[in-house]
Amino acid sequence: MTNWFRGMIADGHNGSVSSKRVVTLLAFMFCSIAFFANMFFGKHIDQFIYETMAYIAMAGLGVTVAEKFSSKPQSTPPTILKPPADPPVRNTRND
């Protein structure tokens, strides 16, 4: 169970925990709790609080999906292009 949960919030590139996924999961959980508290227990949740948490959850989901389609980091660093060599000095003397 813990491996499944850790895999769900892990970064797709190197396996570390992604803060974006943790924040998105927490925002989704808070929205779910607020929804059930309003629906079944009659607790009033201010609309702007609920909408803000929903926007955070949607933005986090969008970033996570976009991250999935981005290119993976290369295993070797990119080669650095050297500046062109100076042209040979021409002899301009008139001998």
GROMACS elastic network, one bead per residue, 0.5 to 0.9 nm:
[ bonds ]
;  ai    aj funct       b0    kb
    1     4     6  0.51637   500
    1     5     6  0.62980   500
    1     6     6  0.85927   500
    2     5     6  0.50484   500
    2     6     6  0.59393   500
    2     7     6  0.83691   500
    3     6     6  0.50572   500
    3     7     6  0.59560   500
    3     8     6  0.84900   500
    4     7     6  0.50733   500
    4     8     6  0.61726   500
    4     9     6  0.89484   500
    5     8     6  0.50320   500
    5     9     6  0.65937   500
    5    10     6  0.85710   500
    6     9     6  0.54466   500
    6    10     6  0.59008   500
    6    16     6  0.89169   500
    6    17     6  0.73513   500
    7    11     6  0.81552   500
    7    12     6  0.89547   500
    7    15     6  0.77421   500
    7    17     6  0.83902   500
    8    11     6  0.84883   500
    8    17     6  0.89719   500
    8    21     6  0.83318   500
    9    16     6  0.84201   500
    9    17     6  0.57573   500
    9    18     6  0.60442   500
    9    19     6  0.81920   500
    9    20     6  0.86497   500
    9    21     6  0.54776   500
    9    22     6  0.62417   500
    9    25     6  0.83060   500
   10    13     6  0.87168   500
   10    14     6  0.82586   500
   10    15     6  0.52398   500
   10    16     6  0.52460   500
   10    18     6  0.54845   500
   10    19     6  0.89025   500
   10    21     6  0.77463   500
   10    22     6  0.89879   500
   11    14     6  0.61695   500
   11    16     6  0.53423   500
   11    17     6  0.56907   500
   11    18     6  0.50804   500
   11    19     6  0.88321   500
   11    21     6  0.82270   500
   12    15     6  0.59017   500
   12    16     6  0.81416   500
   12    18     6  0.87473   500
   12    67     6  0.84435   500
   12    68     6  0.73316   500
   12    72     6  0.89242   500
   13    16     6  0.81254   500
   13    72     6  0.66381   500
   13    73     6  0.76412   500
   15    18     6  0.85149   500
   17    20     6  0.89258   500
   17    21     6  0.79768   500
   17    22     6  0.78822   500
   18    21     6  0.53787   500
   18    22     6  0.64585   500
   18    23     6  0.88611   500
   19    22     6  0.50158   500
   19    23     6  0.61394   500
   19    24     6  0.84651   500
   20    23     6  0.52999   500
   20    24     6  0.60961   500
   20    25     6  0.85635   500
   20    60     6  0.61557   500
   20    61     6  0.86285   500
   20    63     6  0.79098   500
   20    64     6  0.73848   500
   21    24     6  0.50123   500
   21    25     6  0.59941   500
   21    26     6  0.85202   500
   21    60     6  0.68182   500
   21    61     6  0.77928   500
   21    64     6  0.70325   500
   22    25     6  0.51252   500
   22    26     6  0.61558   500
   22    27     6  0.85901   500
   23    26     6  0.51275   500
   23    27     6  0.60923   500
   23    28     6  0.85592   500
   23    56     6  0.81155   500
   23    57     6  0.77748   500
   23    60     6  0.74225   500
   24    27     6  0.51359   500
   24    28     6  0.61444   500
   24    29     6  0.85863   500
   24    56     6  0.66773   500
   24    58     6  0.77605   500
   24    59     6  0.80036   500
   24    60     6  0.50547   500
   24    61     6  0.66291   500
   25    28     6  0.51219   500
   25    29     6  0.61358   500
   25    30     6  0.86526   500
   25    57     6  0.72341   500
   25    60     6  0.85589   500
   25    61     6  0.89579   500
   26    29     6  0.50195   500
   26    30     6  0.61338   500
   26    31     6  0.85727   500
   26    57     6  0.81517   500
   27    30     6  0.51456   500
   27    31     6  0.61803   500
   27    32     6  0.85931   500
   27    53     6  0.54704   500
   27    54     6  0.69524   500
   27    55     6  0.88068   500
   27    56     6  0.64619   500
   27    57     6  0.52983   500
   27    60     6  0.89638   500
   28    31     6  0.51133   500
   28    32     6  0.61480   500
   28    33     6  0.86247   500
   28    53     6  0.74238   500
   28    54     6  0.70486   500
   28    56     6  0.84195   500
   28    57     6  0.55649   500
   28    58     6  0.86360   500
   29    32     6  0.50347   500
   29    33     6  0.61205   500
   29    34     6  0.85547   500
   30    33     6  0.50576   500
   30    34     6  0.60579   500
   30    35     6  0.84748   500
   30    50     6  0.86268   500
   30    53     6  0.73728   500
   30    54     6  0.89617   500
   31    34     6  0.50952   500
   31    35     6  0.60459   500
   31    36     6  0.86664   500
   31    50     6  0.64413   500
   31    51     6  0.87030   500
   31    53     6  0.63597   500
   31    54     6  0.64780   500
   31    57     6  0.85679   500
   32    35     6  0.50533   500
   32    36     6  0.62538   500
   32    37     6  0.85098   500
   33    36     6  0.52704   500
   33    37     6  0.60043   500
   33    38     6  0.85212   500
   34    37     6  0.50378   500
   34    38     6  0.60574   500
   34    39     6  0.84313   500
   34    43     6  0.82346   500
   34    44     6  0.86725   500
   34    45     6  0.67362   500
   34    50     6  0.74342   500
   35    38     6  0.52409   500
   35    39     6  0.59938   500
   35    40     6  0.84901   500
   35    45     6  0.84314   500
   35    50     6  0.86074   500
   36    40     6  0.57073   500
   36    41     6  0.73498   500
   36    42     6  0.89294   500
   36    43     6  0.89533   500
   37    40     6  0.56717   500
   37    41     6  0.50485   500
   37    42     6  0.64145   500
   37    43     6  0.55332   500
   37    44     6  0.80028   500
   37    45     6  0.84088   500
   38    41     6  0.58333   500
   38    44     6  0.58319   500
   38    45     6  0.67808   500
   39    42     6  0.60699   500
   39    43     6  0.77974   500
   40    43     6  0.81970   500
   44    47     6  0.89918   500
   45    48     6  0.86533   500
   45    49     6  0.72291   500
   45    50     6  0.68594   500
   46    49     6  0.55018   500
   46    50     6  0.64932   500
   46    51     6  0.87649   500
   47    50     6  0.52025   500
   47    51     6  0.60326   500
   47    52     6  0.84853   500
   48    51     6  0.50775   500
   48    52     6  0.59558   500
   48    53     6  0.86063   500
   49    52     6  0.51974   500
   49    53     6  0.63509   500
   49    54     6  0.86186   500
   50    53     6  0.53262   500
   50    54     6  0.61669   500
   50    55     6  0.86816   500
   51    55     6  0.60737   500
   51    56     6  0.85992   500
   52    55     6  0.50994   500
   52    56     6  0.62752   500
   52    57     6  0.86767   500
   53    56     6  0.50829   500
   53    57     6  0.62226   500
   53    58     6  0.86537   500
   54    57     6  0.50682   500
   54    58     6  0.61348   500
   54    59     6  0.85467   500
   55    58     6  0.50659   500
   55    59     6  0.59681   500
   55    60     6  0.83735   500
   56    59     6  0.51863   500
   56    60     6  0.60022   500
   56    61     6  0.84937   500
   57    60     6  0.51655   500
   57    61     6  0.61234   500
   57    62     6  0.86166   500
   58    61     6  0.50829   500
   58    62     6  0.61514   500
   58    63     6  0.86570   500
   59    62     6  0.50219   500
   59    63     6  0.61662   500
   59    64     6  0.85568   500
   60    63     6  0.51090   500
   60    64     6  0.61006   500
   60    65     6  0.85937   500
   61    64     6  0.50808   500
   61    65     6  0.61773   500
   61    66     6  0.85807   500
   62    65     6  0.51672   500
   62    66     6  0.61223   500
   62    67     6  0.84870   500
   63    66     6  0.50411   500
   63    67     6  0.59814   500
   63    68     6  0.86217   500
   64    68     6  0.63545   500
   65    68     6  0.51044   500
   65    69     6  0.68362   500
   66    69     6  0.53693   500
   66    70     6  0.63944   500
   67    70     6  0.51679   500
   67    71     6  0.83026   500
   68    71     6  0.82436   500
   68    72     6  0.89566   500
   69    72     6  0.87693   500
   71    74     6  0.87124   500
   73    76     6  0.87069   500
   73    77     6  0.89969   500
   74    77     6  0.66178   500
   74    78     6  0.78912   500
   76    79     6  0.87146   500
   77    80     6  0.88168   500
   81    84     6  0.89014   500
   82    85     6  0.84350   500
   83    86     6  0.89282   500
   84    87     6  0.86277   500
   85    88     6  0.88343   500
   86    89     6  0.84342   500
   87    90     6  0.88285   500
   89    92     6  0.89759   500
   91    94     6  0.86016   500
